[in-house]
Amino acid sequence: MRKLLLILLTVFLCSCSTINYQRGFYGDRDKKPIYIHSFSDKSQLPYKLIISDQYLQSKDRIFMVNQNWISTYSRLVEYDLSNSTIVKEIASFESKNENISETINDNAYIVFVVNKLNEKNKFKDIYLYNIENGDKTLIKSDIFTGLKDEFSADLFVTIYNNSVYWINPDFENKKSAIMSYNITDHTIKQIHEQAFLEKGFMSHIPSTFLTLSGNCLVFNNRTNEDKEKIVFFDLNSNSIVKKIEIPTEFVFNYYAVSDNKEECLYIYGRTKDNEMIYRLNMQTQTVQKLVGFMERTYLIKNRIYYSDDQLFYSVNQNFTGNIRDHYFSEIYNLINYKMVRYQYRYNSVKTDRYFAFLEFDEKEGPDIMKMEIYQLK
């Protein structure tokens, strides 16, 4: 009865779908993990997993952001699975005023963003870490993202073809710019800009997410007329090649991911009533609602991930007051519209070769973190 009540109060399905509770590996209950470990050292609790397929296969190592729930420390570390030890501390921040907020990686690099807070303002720094040789580069520092008590937008760092891209809010000149950093020659340039809105949520910022679809950067452009378009910027021709107008029913959009065929975008946004995940067909420009979330329920870091006709996301709900009930992960099958829920799990990672997750201990809550890694092929 308790599980049913939680479902009704946190998630509703917009397609003919079902929710099933499971434990362990999402695809095969009989599949055994290649690695399992519980972390109880409160000074080194894992918060996010970062996997490079090549590095894990050759070195038996992964990367983690270690951070406790009150953010008194935040560290990017390299972790050796063969002896369950941290072998390298790549970056360390030991104050509530500094923490790692965003990460993205491929098999060669990790890009991470650090939030910084002083008495009046919020800033962000962007770093690049070379997985193979261990070099760490500060790409851009002190990006002003708002006053201390105001909402601070993400930069949505993205890697493509030896370059790093991000949304750079420019409050002085009242514009939002998309910037690129060339990893080889270390040059930074602006590739697109749009003026701030005259009014609106998020400090009038016109572009609230940035993602990739094939060789295109995909971002949204909001207007003063409360209209919004999804823009496709081709990185080969350095030009906008498509714009799709979003129905006005969706008043705000947080993030989007593309499928492998570059046919659909899966967008996490909100209507006037609730937040939801919906599908935008890039060819027909039609919309289909998939999953809705009730009040006090939202996606962790506003992120969804796509892989093999499935959506992966983690949910934060504030319902029971028990932190162990506040977090769960779901996997949404886009073929049969079935959803699998994993209670206590707050971080899942799927690559071409591996699947891994972090979850709370069922009894001890966030004081003990459990990690499991499975090999897919």
C-alpha beads as a LAMMPS data file, in Angstrom:
LAMMPS data file: protein, C-alpha beads

377 atoms
376 bonds

1 atom types
1 bond types

-500.0 500.0 xlo xhi
-500.0 500.0 ylo yhi
-500.0 500.0 zlo zhi

Masses

1 110.0

Atoms # bond

1 1 1 0.000 0.000 0.000
2 1 1 2.853 2.390 0.866
3 1 1 4.551 1.808 -2.497
4 1 1 1.293 2.379 -4.347
5 1 1 0.716 5.621 -2.469
6 1 1 4.209 6.850 -3.348
7 1 1 3.607 6.090 -7.020
8 1 1 0.313 7.978 -7.063
9 1 1 1.802 10.992 -5.336
10 1 1 5.034 11.262 -7.304
11 1 1 4.642 9.938 -10.859
12 1 1 1.862 9.509 -13.358
13 1 1 2.283 7.854 -16.741
14 1 1 1.100 9.680 -19.830
15 1 1 1.182 6.579 -22.050
16 1 1 -0.234 3.110 -21.456
17 1 1 2.526 2.074 -19.092
18 1 1 3.299 0.122 -15.951
19 1 1 5.697 0.587 -13.050
20 1 1 7.589 -2.375 -11.595
21 1 1 9.864 -2.356 -8.564
22 1 1 13.176 -4.182 -8.960
23 1 1 16.576 -4.527 -7.376
24 1 1 20.003 -5.070 -8.909
25 1 1 20.711 -5.048 -12.644
26 1 1 18.033 -3.469 -14.800
27 1 1 18.115 -5.955 -17.660
28 1 1 18.620 -9.379 -16.078
29 1 1 17.952 -10.214 -12.438
30 1 1 20.272 -13.220 -12.673
31 1 1 23.220 -11.222 -14.019
32 1 1 26.027 -10.892 -11.466
33 1 1 27.980 -7.683 -10.889
34 1 1 31.679 -7.574 -11.725
35 1 1 32.159 -5.258 -8.750
36 1 1 30.178 -4.531 -5.592
37 1 1 31.256 -2.396 -2.649
38 1 1 29.745 -0.429 0.245
39 1 1 31.246 2.887 1.353
40 1 1 30.920 3.900 4.995
41 1 1 33.733 6.445 5.417
42 1 1 31.794 9.679 5.841
43 1 1 34.775 11.688 4.571
44 1 1 34.764 9.873 1.205
45 1 1 31.170 9.083 0.260
46 1 1 30.604 8.684 -3.504
47 1 1 28.014 10.986 -5.035
48 1 1 28.386 10.390 -8.786
49 1 1 30.075 7.729 -10.944
50 1 1 32.062 8.555 -14.089
51 1 1 33.052 5.695 -16.390
52 1 1 35.391 5.625 -19.373
53 1 1 34.912 2.255 -21.084
54 1 1 38.494 2.100 -22.345
55 1 1 40.014 3.093 -19.011
56 1 1 37.896 0.680 -16.981
57 1 1 38.639 -2.164 -19.382
58 1 1 42.400 -1.560 -19.473
59 1 1 43.108 -0.186 -15.971
60 1 1 40.219 -1.550 -13.877
61 1 1 39.562 2.000 -12.678
62 1 1 36.687 4.483 -12.655
63 1 1 36.216 8.069 -11.500
64 1 1 33.879 9.389 -8.824
65 1 1 32.673 12.672 -7.421
66 1 1 32.788 12.208 -3.653
67 1 1 30.509 14.536 -1.759
68 1 1 28.369 14.348 1.354
69 1 1 24.779 15.546 1.502
70 1 1 25.587 18.839 3.198
71 1 1 28.433 19.508 0.723
72 1 1 31.160 20.170 3.290
73 1 1 33.540 18.544 0.793
74 1 1 33.487 17.837 -2.928
75 1 1 36.224 15.848 -4.685
76 1 1 36.897 14.308 -8.073
77 1 1 38.880 11.102 -7.546
78 1 1 40.222 8.118 -9.466
79 1 1 39.194 4.803 -7.936
80 1 1 40.843 1.392 -8.377
81 1 1 38.349 -1.477 -8.391
82 1 1 41.017 -4.157 -7.961
83 1 1 41.857 -3.053 -4.413
84 1 1 38.886 -0.737 -3.627
85 1 1 41.024 2.330 -2.991
86 1 1 41.249 5.928 -4.148
87 1 1 44.501 6.180 -6.104
88 1 1 44.355 9.834 -7.100
89 1 1 42.622 12.991 -5.955
90 1 1 42.144 15.068 -9.103
91 1 1 40.369 18.049 -7.568
92 1 1 39.351 18.818 -3.997
93 1 1 37.103 21.485 -2.504
94 1 1 36.703 21.524 1.263
95 1 1 34.083 24.206 1.790
96 1 1 30.333 24.560 1.449
97 1 1 31.057 27.520 -0.798
98 1 1 32.696 25.338 -3.492
99 1 1 31.410 22.106 -4.996
100 1 1 31.446 20.124 -8.237
101 1 1 28.066 20.641 -9.879
102 1 1 28.300 19.278 -13.438
103 1 1 30.389 16.581 -15.108
104 1 1 30.458 15.112 -18.587
105 1 1 32.944 12.722 -20.149
106 1 1 33.943 10.634 -23.109
107 1 1 36.690 8.010 -23.237
108 1 1 39.435 10.645 -23.375
109 1 1 38.345 13.560 -21.167
110 1 1 36.291 14.587 -18.144
111 1 1 34.860 18.100 -18.020
112 1 1 33.677 19.312 -14.630
113 1 1 32.132 22.534 -13.381
114 1 1 32.756 23.978 -9.921
115 1 1 30.203 26.204 -8.178
116 1 1 31.694 29.056 -6.151
117 1 1 29.925 31.350 -3.711
118 1 1 31.115 34.486 -1.951
119 1 1 29.268 36.929 0.260
120 1 1 27.292 38.432 -2.643
121 1 1 27.659 36.450 -5.884
122 1 1 27.732 33.026 -7.536
123 1 1 30.405 31.970 -10.015
124 1 1 31.403 28.845 -11.929
125 1 1 34.752 27.469 -13.122
126 1 1 35.157 24.923 -15.949
127 1 1 37.957 22.327 -15.849
128 1 1 39.165 19.730 -18.355
129 1 1 40.877 16.525 -17.198
130 1 1 42.849 14.295 -19.577
131 1 1 42.115 10.715 -18.501
132 1 1 45.202 9.178 -20.089
133 1 1 47.989 11.584 -19.057
134 1 1 46.388 13.143 -15.961
135 1 1 46.675 16.770 -17.100
136 1 1 44.123 19.183 -15.617
137 1 1 43.303 22.442 -17.400
138 1 1 41.268 25.398 -16.181
139 1 1 39.203 26.305 -19.253
140 1 1 37.329 29.300 -17.860
141 1 1 37.143 30.797 -14.382
142 1 1 34.774 33.085 -12.494
143 1 1 31.781 32.877 -14.820
144 1 1 29.244 35.075 -13.046
145 1 1 25.910 33.225 -12.793
146 1 1 23.887 35.421 -10.434
147 1 1 23.568 36.982 -7.023
148 1 1 23.909 34.843 -3.913
149 1 1 20.172 34.530 -3.218
150 1 1 19.096 34.162 -6.855
151 1 1 18.679 31.104 -9.058
152 1 1 21.931 30.043 -10.741
153 1 1 21.725 28.420 -14.171
154 1 1 23.802 25.446 -15.247
155 1 1 26.365 25.841 -18.013
156 1 1 25.458 22.513 -19.675
157 1 1 29.011 21.615 -20.654
158 1 1 29.222 19.308 -23.680
159 1 1 32.093 17.533 -25.478
160 1 1 32.202 16.986 -29.237
161 1 1 35.036 16.428 -31.721
162 1 1 37.909 17.744 -29.567
163 1 1 35.964 20.765 -28.314
164 1 1 34.040 21.721 -25.178
165 1 1 30.833 23.773 -25.424
166 1 1 28.767 25.590 -22.809
167 1 1 26.113 28.282 -22.280
168 1 1 27.711 31.445 -20.932
169 1 1 25.319 33.991 -19.357
170 1 1 26.616 37.535 -19.863
171 1 1 24.749 39.739 -17.392
172 1 1 26.790 42.837 -18.163
173 1 1 25.869 42.807 -21.863
174 1 1 22.484 41.153 -21.252
175 1 1 22.979 38.221 -23.588
176 1 1 23.370 34.473 -23.472
177 1 1 26.275 33.109 -25.515
178 1 1 27.257 29.607 -26.548
179 1 1 31.022 29.263 -26.244
180 1 1 33.509 26.706 -27.532
181 1 1 36.940 25.694 -26.258
182 1 1 39.386 23.957 -28.613
183 1 1 41.205 21.267 -26.626
184 1 1 44.206 21.271 -29.004
185 1 1 45.037 24.969 -29.310
186 1 1 43.244 26.142 -26.110
187 1 1 41.315 28.904 -27.898
188 1 1 37.881 30.087 -26.762
189 1 1 35.344 31.614 -29.145
190 1 1 31.687 32.525 -29.245
191 1 1 29.571 30.634 -31.786
192 1 1 26.080 31.948 -31.031
193 1 1 24.344 34.583 -28.918
194 1 1 20.877 35.795 -28.045
195 1 1 19.706 38.798 -26.055
196 1 1 18.231 38.349 -22.601
197 1 1 14.469 38.354 -22.244
198 1 1 12.765 41.475 -20.955
199 1 1 10.973 39.401 -18.356
200 1 1 10.826 35.825 -17.230
201 1 1 12.117 33.088 -15.002
202 1 1 15.857 32.327 -14.564
203 1 1 17.111 35.921 -14.746
204 1 1 15.716 36.361 -18.253
205 1 1 18.122 33.799 -19.734
206 1 1 16.857 32.801 -23.221
207 1 1 18.618 29.418 -23.506
208 1 1 18.100 27.057 -20.560
209 1 1 19.721 23.869 -21.860
210 1 1 22.368 22.656 -24.302
211 1 1 22.777 19.124 -25.654
212 1 1 23.983 17.164 -28.703
213 1 1 22.174 15.397 -31.537
214 1 1 24.626 13.937 -34.042
215 1 1 26.849 16.794 -35.192
216 1 1 24.408 19.468 -34.001
217 1 1 24.314 21.456 -30.816
218 1 1 20.697 21.611 -29.674
219 1 1 19.427 24.404 -27.436
220 1 1 16.254 26.343 -26.772
221 1 1 15.497 29.968 -27.560
222 1 1 12.804 31.632 -25.461
223 1 1 11.217 34.889 -26.618
224 1 1 9.472 37.831 -24.983
225 1 1 6.209 36.604 -26.538
226 1 1 6.316 33.459 -24.345
227 1 1 7.207 31.334 -27.347
228 1 1 10.034 28.849 -27.498
229 1 1 11.943 27.165 -30.302
230 1 1 14.394 24.278 -30.300
231 1 1 17.429 25.310 -32.361
232 1 1 19.799 22.948 -34.187
233 1 1 23.284 24.408 -34.773
234 1 1 25.435 22.340 -37.169
235 1 1 29.017 22.228 -35.895
236 1 1 30.389 21.289 -39.318
237 1 1 28.876 24.247 -41.173
238 1 1 28.742 26.531 -38.102
239 1 1 25.189 27.499 -38.920
240 1 1 21.636 27.023 -37.699
241 1 1 20.016 24.318 -39.834
242 1 1 16.626 23.858 -38.152
243 1 1 14.211 25.432 -35.692
244 1 1 11.183 23.693 -34.164
245 1 1 8.567 25.624 -32.218
246 1 1 7.474 24.038 -28.947
247 1 1 3.755 24.063 -28.032
248 1 1 2.991 26.921 -25.640
249 1 1 1.601 24.337 -23.200
250 1 1 5.210 23.698 -22.134
251 1 1 6.109 26.836 -20.230
252 1 1 9.674 25.862 -19.338
253 1 1 12.200 23.248 -20.470
254 1 1 15.110 22.083 -18.309
255 1 1 17.019 19.596 -20.451
256 1 1 16.844 17.335 -23.514
257 1 1 18.558 14.266 -24.948
258 1 1 18.543 12.863 -28.463
259 1 1 18.106 9.269 -29.542
260 1 1 20.817 7.478 -31.519
261 1 1 18.955 7.846 -34.820
262 1 1 18.597 11.616 -34.403
263 1 1 14.845 11.261 -34.886
264 1 1 13.508 12.306 -31.472
265 1 1 14.362 14.598 -28.590
266 1 1 13.312 13.604 -25.075
267 1 1 12.704 16.759 -23.078
268 1 1 12.291 17.321 -19.355
269 1 1 10.076 20.373 -18.963
270 1 1 6.976 21.650 -17.278
271 1 1 3.462 22.771 -18.053
272 1 1 1.442 25.133 -15.878
273 1 1 0.365 22.121 -13.836
274 1 1 3.365 19.847 -13.454
275 1 1 6.790 18.765 -14.621
276 1 1 7.090 15.949 -17.160
277 1 1 9.174 14.114 -19.747
278 1 1 7.884 14.322 -23.293
279 1 1 9.042 13.268 -26.748
280 1 1 9.524 15.656 -29.671
281 1 1 9.726 13.996 -33.089
282 1 1 12.261 16.064 -35.029
283 1 1 10.867 15.002 -38.413
284 1 1 7.110 15.367 -37.863
285 1 1 7.538 18.039 -35.134
286 1 1 4.854 16.317 -33.048
287 1 1 4.866 15.913 -29.263
288 1 1 3.990 12.910 -27.081
289 1 1 3.786 13.103 -23.281
290 1 1 5.493 10.202 -21.507
291 1 1 5.924 10.654 -17.731
292 1 1 4.562 13.314 -15.403
293 1 1 5.689 14.273 -11.892
294 1 1 3.505 15.573 -9.105
295 1 1 4.243 18.472 -6.778
296 1 1 7.492 18.263 -4.736
297 1 1 8.961 15.754 -7.184
298 1 1 11.686 16.558 -9.711
299 1 1 14.655 15.025 -11.526
300 1 1 18.038 15.180 -9.812
301 1 1 20.185 17.805 -11.558
302 1 1 17.339 18.103 -14.115
303 1 1 19.009 15.387 -16.205
304 1 1 17.725 12.522 -18.317
305 1 1 19.877 10.070 -20.296
306 1 1 19.096 8.000 -23.382
307 1 1 20.547 4.609 -24.309
308 1 1 19.213 1.722 -26.418
309 1 1 15.568 2.865 -26.525
310 1 1 15.507 3.561 -22.800
311 1 1 15.464 6.688 -20.679
312 1 1 17.459 6.758 -17.427
313 1 1 16.811 9.350 -14.728
314 1 1 16.925 9.788 -10.961
315 1 1 14.163 11.410 -8.923
316 1 1 14.113 13.512 -5.773
317 1 1 10.791 13.612 -3.947
318 1 1 9.870 15.304 -0.685
319 1 1 6.971 13.307 0.668
320 1 1 7.608 11.169 3.754
321 1 1 10.320 13.233 5.442
322 1 1 12.554 10.141 5.478
323 1 1 15.620 10.784 3.293
324 1 1 15.729 7.114 2.285
325 1 1 12.388 7.601 0.553
326 1 1 13.408 10.835 -1.141
327 1 1 15.475 9.254 -3.902
328 1 1 14.846 6.624 -6.537
329 1 1 15.864 5.926 -10.122
330 1 1 13.678 4.853 -13.004
331 1 1 14.280 3.282 -16.392
332 1 1 11.609 3.978 -18.996
333 1 1 11.373 1.550 -21.925
334 1 1 10.417 3.489 -25.057
335 1 1 9.365 0.358 -26.940
336 1 1 6.777 -1.110 -24.587
337 1 1 6.243 1.941 -22.301
338 1 1 7.128 -0.033 -19.185
339 1 1 8.925 1.636 -16.310
340 1 1 11.156 0.001 -13.705
341 1 1 11.755 1.778 -10.395
342 1 1 14.717 1.284 -8.056
343 1 1 14.103 2.724 -4.589
344 1 1 17.048 4.381 -2.738
345 1 1 19.061 4.648 -5.987
346 1 1 20.137 8.158 -6.941
347 1 1 22.841 7.761 -9.602
348 1 1 22.914 5.355 -12.562
349 1 1 25.437 5.240 -15.415
350 1 1 25.153 3.268 -18.648
351 1 1 27.887 3.196 -21.268
352 1 1 28.362 0.973 -24.310
353 1 1 30.113 -1.653 -22.188
354 1 1 29.049 -1.110 -18.552
355 1 1 26.114 -0.325 -16.275
356 1 1 26.703 0.989 -12.734
357 1 1 24.759 2.607 -9.932
358 1 1 24.944 4.111 -6.452
359 1 1 22.215 3.661 -3.864
360 1 1 21.558 4.250 -0.171
361 1 1 21.797 1.451 2.316
362 1 1 18.200 0.433 3.025
363 1 1 18.624 0.765 6.811
364 1 1 21.437 3.293 7.280
365 1 1 20.376 5.727 4.555
366 1 1 23.005 8.085 3.052
367 1 1 25.631 7.196 5.694
368 1 1 26.403 4.031 3.712
369 1 1 26.580 4.033 -0.093
370 1 1 26.456 0.880 -2.178
371 1 1 28.021 0.647 -5.641
372 1 1 27.498 -2.088 -8.219
373 1 1 29.027 -2.398 -11.697
374 1 1 27.893 -4.800 -14.422
375 1 1 29.581 -5.638 -17.703
376 1 1 27.216 -5.585 -20.684
377 1 1 29.534 -6.949 -23.379

Bonds

1 1 1 2
2 1 2 3
3 1 3 4
4 1 4 5
5 1 5 6
6 1 6 7
7 1 7 8
8 1 8 9
9 1 9 10
10 1 10 11
11 1 11 12
12 1 12 13
13 1 13 14
14 1 14 15
15 1 15 16
16 1 16 17
17 1 17 18
18 1 18 19
19 1 19 20
20 1 20 21
21 1 21 22
22 1 22 23
23 1 23 24
24 1 24 25
25 1 25 26
26 1 26 27
27 1 27 28
28 1 28 29
29 1 29 30
30 1 30 31
31 1 31 32
32 1 32 33
33 1 33 34
34 1 34 35
35 1 35 36
36 1 36 37
37 1 37 38
38 1 38 39
39 1 39 40
40 1 40 41
41 1 41 42
42 1 42 43
43 1 43 44
44 1 44 45
45 1 45 46
46 1 46 47
47 1 47 48
48 1 48 49
49 1 49 50
50 1 50 51
51 1 51 52
52 1 52 53
53 1 53 54
54 1 54 55
55 1 55 56
56 1 56 57
57 1 57 58
58 1 58 59
59 1 59 60
60 1 60 61
61 1 61 62
62 1 62 63
63 1 63 64
64 1 64 65
65 1 65 66
66 1 66 67
67 1 67 68
68 1 68 69
69 1 69 70
70 1 70 71
71 1 71 72
72 1 72 73
73 1 73 74
74 1 74 75
75 1 75 76
76 1 76 77
77 1 77 78
78 1 78 79
79 1 79 80
80 1 80 81
81 1 81 82
82 1 82 83
83 1 83 84
84 1 84 85
85 1 85 86
86 1 86 87
87 1 87 88
88 1 88 89
89 1 89 90
90 1 90 91
91 1 91 92
92 1 92 93
93 1 93 94
94 1 94 95
95 1 95 96
96 1 96 97
97 1 97 98
98 1 98 99
99 1 99 100
100 1 100 101
101 1 101 102
102 1 102 103
103 1 103 104
104 1 104 105
105 1 105 106
106 1 106 107
107 1 107 108
108 1 108 109
109 1 109 110
110 1 110 111
111 1 111 112
112 1 112 113
113 1 113 114
114 1 114 115
115 1 115 116
116 1 116 117
117 1 117 118
118 1 118 119
119 1 119 120
120 1 120 121
121 1 121 122
122 1 122 123
123 1 123 124
124 1 124 125
125 1 125 126
126 1 126 127
127 1 127 128
128 1 128 129
129 1 129 130
130 1 130 131
131 1 131 132
132 1 132 133
133 1 133 134
134 1 134 135
135 1 135 136
136 1 136 137
137 1 137 138
138 1 138 139
139 1 139 140
140 1 140 141
141 1 141 142
142 1 142 143
143 1 143 144
144 1 144 145
145 1 145 146
146 1 146 147
147 1 147 148
148 1 148 149
149 1 149 150
150 1 150 151
151 1 151 152
152 1 152 153
153 1 153 154
154 1 154 155
155 1 155 156
156 1 156 157
157 1 157 158
158 1 158 159
159 1 159 160
160 1 160 161
161 1 161 162
162 1 162 163
163 1 163 164
164 1 164 165
165 1 165 166
166 1 166 167
167 1 167 168
168 1 168 169
169 1 169 170
170 1 170 171
171 1 171 172
172 1 172 173
173 1 173 174
174 1 174 175
175 1 175 176
176 1 176 177
177 1 177 178
178 1 178 179
179 1 179 180
180 1 180 181
181 1 181 182
182 1 182 183
183 1 183 184
184 1 184 185
185 1 185 186
186 1 186 187
187 1 187 188
188 1 188 189
189 1 189 190
190 1 190 191
191 1 191 192
192 1 192 193
193 1 193 194
194 1 194 195
195 1 195 196
196 1 196 197
197 1 197 198
198 1 198 199
199 1 199 200
200 1 200 201
201 1 201 202
202 1 202 203
203 1 203 204
204 1 204 205
205 1 205 206
206 1 206 207
207 1 207 208
208 1 208 209
209 1 209 210
210 1 210 211
211 1 211 212
212 1 212 213
213 1 213 214
214 1 214 215
215 1 215 216
216 1 216 217
217 1 217 218
218 1 218 219
219 1 219 220
220 1 220 221
221 1 221 222
222 1 222 223
223 1 223 224
224 1 224 225
225 1 225 226
226 1 226 227
227 1 227 228
228 1 228 229
229 1 229 230
230 1 230 231
231 1 231 232
232 1 232 233
233 1 233 234
234 1 234 235
235 1 235 236
236 1 236 237
237 1 237 238
238 1 238 239
239 1 239 240
240 1 240 241
241 1 241 242
242 1 242 243
243 1 243 244
244 1 244 245
245 1 245 246
246 1 246 247
247 1 247 248
248 1 248 249
249 1 249 250
250 1 250 251
251 1 251 252
252 1 252 253
253 1 253 254
254 1 254 255
255 1 255 256
256 1 256 257
257 1 257 258
258 1 258 259
259 1 259 260
260 1 260 261
261 1 261 262
262 1 262 263
263 1 263 264
264 1 264 265
265 1 265 266
266 1 266 267
267 1 267 268
268 1 268 269
269 1 269 270
270 1 270 271
271 1 271 272
272 1 272 273
273 1 273 274
274 1 274 275
275 1 275 276
276 1 276 277
277 1 277 278
278 1 278 279
279 1 279 280
280 1 280 281
281 1 281 282
282 1 282 283
283 1 283 284
284 1 284 285
285 1 285 286
286 1 286 287
287 1 287 288
288 1 288 289
289 1 289 290
290 1 290 291
291 1 291 292
292 1 292 293
293 1 293 294
294 1 294 295
295 1 295 296
296 1 296 297
297 1 297 298
298 1 298 299
299 1 299 300
300 1 300 301
301 1 301 302
302 1 302 303
303 1 303 304
304 1 304 305
305 1 305 306
306 1 306 307
307 1 307 308
308 1 308 309
309 1 309 310
310 1 310 311
311 1 311 312
312 1 312 313
313 1 313 314
314 1 314 315
315 1 315 316
316 1 316 317
317 1 317 318
318 1 318 319
319 1 319 320
320 1 320 321
321 1 321 322
322 1 322 323
323 1 323 324
324 1 324 325
325 1 325 326
326 1 326 327
327 1 327 328
328 1 328 329
329 1 329 330
330 1 330 331
331 1 331 332
332 1 332 333
333 1 333 334
334 1 334 335
335 1 335 336
336 1 336 337
337 1 337 338
338 1 338 339
339 1 339 340
340 1 340 341
341 1 341 342
342 1 342 343
343 1 343 344
344 1 344 345
345 1 345 346
346 1 346 347
347 1 347 348
348 1 348 349
349 1 349 350
350 1 350 351
351 1 351 352
352 1 352 353
353 1 353 354
354 1 354 355
355 1 355 356
356 1 356 357
357 1 357 358
358 1 358 359
359 1 359 360
360 1 360 361
361 1 361 362
362 1 362 363
363 1 363 364
364 1 364 365
365 1 365 366
366 1 366 367
367 1 367 368
368 1 368 369
369 1 369 370
370 1 370 371
371 1 371 372
372 1 372 373
373 1 373 374
374 1 374 375
375 1 375 376
376 1 376 377
